[in-house]
Amino acid sequence: MCLSVCGRVKTVDLPFASIDIKGIETLVNVELVEEPVKGDYVLVHAGFAIEKIDEEYFNYLDSVLEEMLKEDDEY
């Protein structure tokens, strides 16, 4: 199964950007995203930002991930 996670761009130094994912900053390749800038929301998969998303969708995906993590802790 493949899973992408959502994050927010903190800094950009092409071809990479520092992305905040649930409070953890990670360096990802952003060459697949057009003109990434600080504050953008992106989907990250396998070390690559693969798509920009809007804040509403980011919040939805973040809540889904929170629910998945909460359910995982119950087992």
N, C-alpha and C positions, 0 to 999 in steps of 0.2 A: 504494500500500500504506500502511496506517496502522499505527503502532506506538506502544504506550504503554510507559513505562518505570517502574520501581519506585523509590521513594525513601522517606526517613524525615523526618517532620515535626520541624523544629528549633524554630520559634516560630510562634505563631498570633496574628494581628491581623486578625480578620474584616473583610472577606470573603477575606483573603489569608493565606497561610502561607509561611514560608521552608522549602523542601524540599531536603534533601541527596540529590543524585543522583550516585552515583559520585564523591563528594568535591567536587562543585560545588553550591553553594547557589543556588537559583533561587526566585523569587517566583511562586506559582501561586494561582489562585482555588480556594477550597475549599468554595464554596457547595453543591456537589453531594454533599458528604460530611457525614454526620450527626455533629455534635459532634467535630470534629477536635481533638486535643490533642498536645502535644509527645510524641514517641516513637512515634506511630502510623506504620504502614507504609501507603503508598498507591500506587495506580497513577496516573500522570500522563500526560495526552494533550492536546496542543494548548493548554497553559497552564492546564489544569484538573485537579485531583485528581478522579478519576472513581469511585474505589472504595477502601475500606479493605481491606487484606489482612493475613493473619497472618504471623508471623515466618518460619515454615517455607516458606510460599509465596514470601515476599520473597527468602529465601536461594536457592530454586530459580530464580526468575526472574533474580536477579542473576548466578547462575552461567551461565545460558543467554546472557545479554547479554555476559558476559566471553568466552564461547566464540565468539560472533558477532564480537566485536571482534578477537579473536585471529585468527580465520580471515580477516577483512578485511585484516589486516596482512600476511598471507602472499601477497597478490596484488599 
